[in-house]
Amino acid sequence: MKTYEIINPSDPYTFHAPDFPTALAVVLLLGEGAYAADPGDDSERGGIMLGWKEKQAEDYLARHFGDPGQWCDAHAAELADAFDSVMSFKRNERTAFDEAVKLIPEEERAAYRARVHDSNRSSMNDIGARAWKFAEGFRAQVAAKGIS
């Protein structure tokens, strides 16, 4: 699992994803082409498609996903986990949060996450809350299909 930073004009955000296509899907869906995923190393990064012509965008999506809708259906569980991990933290602060969450009883984690998230963000653009809604949608899709 790799930690990605969401490159956006708002607060700093990070999330975990198993691979670049999953990270790319997260930022493309969250930012509608205005955000990028940065892995913090020399591996692949990308996502910003603002100002692209339709053919450029189609080619980019096809290269990474084939059919984007089918790809998202096939990777709904990974997407749910990745969206659920979005938090308002810089990369260098993320590990401490992840370790703290492990010490909290599972039934209290969502409330703790929301409290910490709200105390960290300064923008009205709540990328984390939007991401968690995406996670709920993908989890419902997984549950409906009986995928584990």
Secondary structure, DSSP 8 states (H G I E B T S, - for coil): -EEEEEE-SSS-EEEEESSHHHHHHHHHHHHTTS-EEE-SSSS--B---TT--HHHHHHHHHHHHSSHHHHHHHTHHHHHHHHHT-BS--HHHHHHHHHHHHTS-HHHHHHHHHHHHHHH--SS--HHHHHHHHHHHHHHHHHHHT--
